Amino acid sequence: MTPTAHSKELSMMENSSPLAGIRVVELTSYVAAPSCSRILADWGAEVIKVEPPSGDIWRYFGTTMFTPANEEENPFWDIMNSNKRGIALDLKLTEGQEILHKLLKRADVFLTNARPDVLKKMNLDYESLKEKYPGLIYALVTGFGENGPDAHKPGFDIVAYWARSGFLVDLVKPDEYPLYSPAGFGDLSVGSALFGGICASLFNRQKTGSGEKISISLYGTAIWFSAILITAAQERYGNKFPKARMEGNPMAIPYRCKDGEWIIIAILEYERHWSALCKAVEREELIFDRRFKTRADMLAHRGELIPILEEAFASKESDEWIDLLEEAEIVVERIRHFREVPKDEQAWANNFVYETRFANGEKAILPNTPLKLAECRLSPCKRGPLLGEHTKEVLEELGYSLEQIEQMKKNKIVVSR
């Protein structure tokens, strides 16, 4: 296929995407907000990422997790910034701010995770922008919310999502070292939820003609995602956390198998599946054991049942148990390692992952954004922008001449290639 034909095909695909024609300007860093605009870009929105001349610090973060972080190979950067264009501006300078406002004038969405006090100082807060751009959807990500005593505090997901919500200490055994917080998990939760809010706001704008402000926080999202645990842990209900193993639900905890691998069962309808489980583990005498007759009985005697099941599951290898339990129509899964996911046939069959080739010729498997469509086609994954890669292109679209662009480069207002 010739480059021209490829460009035409790509253009047709983008035009058929759900968000084709939507323009997004993002003033973001790290993961939470950029992950949201990554999904918007996948769905066809034109996303322009505005960075300082030094670049978003996330460009250089990969080495912390033992991955390259350079222009030849930067997988962490690509995960959050694929399918975007990038422009580098010095917003401390009046000329840089003027360029940003020209972008905002034609934008549908402004996305930022800059701290509210910084935004207000730069006149980029919602109140300052809503009169100038009445149709603009203003999307803000914060650590702890916009109100209250901690509204001013910065917050990464380790702190605002994991530490503040209870996740780090209540999901381990009592007196154990706090959970090792999964990198980016809270950020990506926030970005995914915000994507839906932005789409709803765009839909509402079609009806009202007016813009909207939508805000989301790491802490608020953590509370929502742990809603069941937080509700159950209240003094009124008395569900105690953290839990020792013998305090867990025997129908939903991991069991170690003969081969050293762990499996986990998930039986939500106890009375329906109890006899099938007993037959599968070859302990049919337990079916009529009064200690385990009802769900309430089973939970009251969990400390007796768990060792029985531990002994049973230790008698066979994990693959054997998966076959036996699935045949008994019991939901089960072997507990996997992160390293196994890129090789998982199920992930490939559903396009949950994809292979990318970097500029240095090396390949890697990267996760895909999770939403799938039946009729519309999403944009193919292209690497994230290099620092200032599209500055010249975007400035020309805004009406700047080549001479003006060159002068702005010399005056260090922009970074351009």
N, C-alpha and C positions, 0 to 999 in steps of 0.2 A: 504493500500500500504506500502510495506517495505521501510525503508530508502534507501536501495540500488536501488530499483526500482524507487523511487522518484528522486534520484540523476541522474539516467540514463535518465528519462523523462525530467528533467530540462536541462541536457546537450544537449539532442536532440533539445529542444526548442531554446536554445542559439545558437546552430549551424545553425538553420534555420533562425535566425534573420539577418536583412540586414547588420549590422555592425559586425557580428561575425568575429573574427580574428583581428579586429582593436584594437590596444593597445593605451590607453590614460594615460598620466601622468599629473596630475593636481597639481599645487602649487597655491592654491586658498584660499579665505576666504569669509565670508559673503554669498551673494546670486547670484549676476549676473553671474560670471563664473561658480560656482558650479551648477547653474540651467541648464546651457548648457551641462555640462558633465552628469547631471542626465538624460537628454534626450538621449545623446549618449549611456549611460549605458542601458537605456530601450530598445534601438534599437540593443543591443547585444554587444556593445564594452566592452572590459575589461578595466575598469577605476580604476586606483590606485591613491588615494588621499593622498598627502604628507602633513603632518601637523607638526608644531613645537611641542616640548615636552609638552608644555602647552595646545596644542589643538587649533583648529580654534575657534575664539571667538564666532562664530555662534552657537557652541554647547551650550552656556550658555545664549543665547539671549531670549529664549522662555518666560522666566518669565516677560520680559518687556511687553509682549502681553498676560499675564495671562495664559500661558500654562506651563506645567512642562518642565524642562530642566535637566534631569538626565538620568542615564543609564537605568533606569526602564521604563521611558516614556519621549520621546523627539520628539514630532511631527514636530516641525519646522526643526529640524536636518534631520529627515527622508524625509521630502518633497524635500529637496535639495540634499540629499546624498544617497538615496536608490540605491540599486544594485551596490554599489561601494565597493572596498576593501580599507582599510586604513592602512597607515604606518606612524609612527612618527619619525622624524629625527631632529637632531640639525644641521642645515645647516651653523651655525657659525663655526663648526668644519670641518677640512679637511676630516675626515673620513665620516662625514655625506654627504658632497658634492660628495665624491667618489661614495657613494651608489646611489645618485640621478643621476649621470652620467651613472651609469650602467643601471638604469631604462630607461634613455633617449636613450641609445644606441639601445635598442630593441623596442622603442616606435614609433608609427606612428604620434601621436599628443602630443604636449606639450601645456597645457592650463594654463594661469596664469592671475591674476589681481594684482600682485605685482607692485609697482610703478616702472617706467622705470629706475629711478636713482638707486634704490635698486637692480634691476636685473643686471644693468651694473656693479655695484660694485661687484656682485657675479659672474660675467662672465656668466650670464644666459640671456643676451640680445640676440636678433636675430642674430646680426652680429657675436657674439662670438660662437653661436651654429650652424650656417648654414654650416660652413666648416667641423665641426666634424660630423654632422648628416645631410647630404645633402638631405635626403628624408623626413626630419621631417616637419610636418605641425605645425607652431608656431602660436598659437592663443593668442592674448593679449587683455585684457579689461582695458580701462582707464576711468577716469572721464570726461575729457574735450578734448580728442584727443592727438596726439603725437606732434603737432606743436602749435606755437602761444604762447602768453604771459602767458596763464594759463595751459599750458601742464603739468607743474610740480605739480599742485594742486591736493590734494586728493579730491575725490568726491563720496559721497553716492548718491543714487537716489533722496533723498529729495532735495539735493542741486543741483546736476548737471543735473538731469532729470526734476524735477518738478519746482524748483525755477528759474533756468536759462532760461527755454524755454518759460515761460509765463503762464504755466498751473495754477499755484497757485493763481494768481490774475485775470486772464482774464476769468476764468470759473465760477466766482461768480458774484453776482450783484454788481454794483458800490458801493464803500464805505463800502462793507462788509469785514469781517475778511477773510483773505486768506483761500483758500481751505485746508481742512485737508488732507495732502498728503497720498494716499493709500500706505500702507507699502509693499515694494517689487515690486510694479507694474513696475517701470522703470527697475529694475534689471531683472525681468523675461522677459520683452520685449527684453532686450539686449541678454540674454541667448538664447532665442528662435531664434532670428535672427542669432546669431553666429553659432548655430547648423547647419543652412543651409549653411553658408559660409564654415564651416569645411568639410561638406559632399562634397561640390563642389570642394574644394581644394584636397580632397582625390581622387575624380574622375579625376581631371586634372592631378594628379600625375601618374595615370595609363597611361596617354597619353605621358607625358613628362619625367617621371622618377625623377622629381625634387620636392623638398619640396616647401613650400610657407609660407609667413607671412601674417596673416590676423588679422586686428585689428578693434575694435569697441569701441565706447565710449558711455557713458550714455547721454551726451549732444547731440552728433550726432544722436543717436537713437531717442531722444525726438524731435529733429527738423524734422526727417523723419515722425514720428508718428503723428506730428501735422502739417504736410505739408500743408494741406488745410487751416487751420486757419492762419498760418504764411503768406502764400501767400495772402490770402484775406485781412489781416490786414495792408499790405503795404500802404503807403500814395498814391501810384498810384491808388489803388482800393478803399480805404477808408471805408472798413468794420470795424466798430468800436468795440473794446473790451475794458473792459467788457460791457455786455449788461444788461439793465434793462429788466424786464419781458415784458413790452410792446414794447420792441425793438426786441424781438425774432420772429422767424418764427412761425406763428400760426399753421402751419402744422407739426411742429416737436418740440413741447414743452409739458411739463407735464400738466395734468389737474386733479384737485382733484374731487373725486366722493362723493356721498352721504354718503358712509360708512367711509370716511376719508382716503381711499386709493387713490394712484395716479396711473393714467395710462398715457402712452405716445403714440401718434400716429406718424406715419412716412409716409407722403404723398410726394413723390418725383415727381410724374407726376400729377401736380395740375389739369390741364384741364380734365384729364381722371377721376379723383376720386372726384372732388369737388361736383358734383351733388349727388353722392352716400353718401358722408359725410352729406350733408344737409338733405337728406331723413332719414339717421340713427339717427340724432339728432332732427328730427321732426321740422326742420326749412326750409321747401322746398321753402319758399318765397325768401330765400337768393340765390337760384340758379341763378336767373336773376337780382340780385342786381348789378347795374353798378359798385359799389365800389369793387366788388369781381369777376368781369367777367373774368379777366386774372390773371395770377400769379403776374405780375407787379402791377396790380390794387390792388390785395389782400395785397401785401407787403406795398404798399403806404398807405393802410388803416388798417394796422395791429392793431393799437391802438384801433380801433373800433370793429374789429372782435374778438379779444381775450376775452373781457368781455362777448360777446354774447356766445361764446363757453364755457367759464367758467360757466356761468349760466346753460347752457344745460347739461354739464357733471355733475353738482352738483345735478341733479334731479334723478339720478339712481345710484345704487351701481356698484362697479367696475366689478364684474362678469357679470352683465347684459350688461354693455358696451362692454366687451370683446366679448360676444356672438353676439351682434348686429353688431359690427364693422367687426368682422371676416366674418359674413354672407354677409356683404357689400363688402368684399374683400379689406378691408383697413387694412394695417399692424398696429398692436397694441400690446401692452404688458403692463401688470401691473408692476409697478416698485417694484422690490423685495428687500428684506433685505438680507444681508450676511447670516444671521441665517437660512434662508429658503432654501438655495441652497443644503445643505446636505440631505434635504428631498424631493428634486425635482425629480419626476418620470422621467423627460426627461434627467436629468443628469445621473441617474442610467442606463437608457435604452441604453445610448451611452458610458458607461464606463468612464464618465468624472470624477467620484469620485469612491473611493473604501473604504471598511472597513478594518482597520488594528487592530491587537491585539498586545499590548505592552507586554514587559517582565513581568510586574506586573499584567497581566491578564485583564487590562482595554482595552476598545475598543474606537476607534475614526474614524471619516470619514475624509479622506484626498483627496485633489484634485489629479487627474492624469495628466500626460503630455498630450498635446492636439492632437498630430498626431496619426491617425489610419491607419492601413494597412489592405487590403483585403486578401492578400495571405500569407504574412509572419506573424509569431507570435512574439509579443514583450515579453521581459523578465517579469516574474511576479515580483511584488514589494516586495523587501526584505528590512529590516530596514537598516539605515545608519550604517557604521562601528563604533564600540566603539574605543576610543583612543588607537592606537597601536594594534588593534585587529589582524591585519594580518601581522604585522611586521615580525614575525618569519617565517611565511609561505612564504612571498615575498623574504626575505633574503635567505632562502633555495633555492628558485627557481633561485636566482642570483648566487648560488654556494657557499654561506657561510656555514661553518660548525656550528654545535650546540655550540661548544666551542667558536668560534669566536663571535657568536651571544650573548652568555652569557657574554663574556668579553665586548662587546659593550654596553650591558645593564648596567654593572657595571661602565663603563666609561661615562655613561649618553650620549652616542652618539645616542642611540635609546631608544624608549619606546616600550616595548613588554609585552605581557601577557603570 
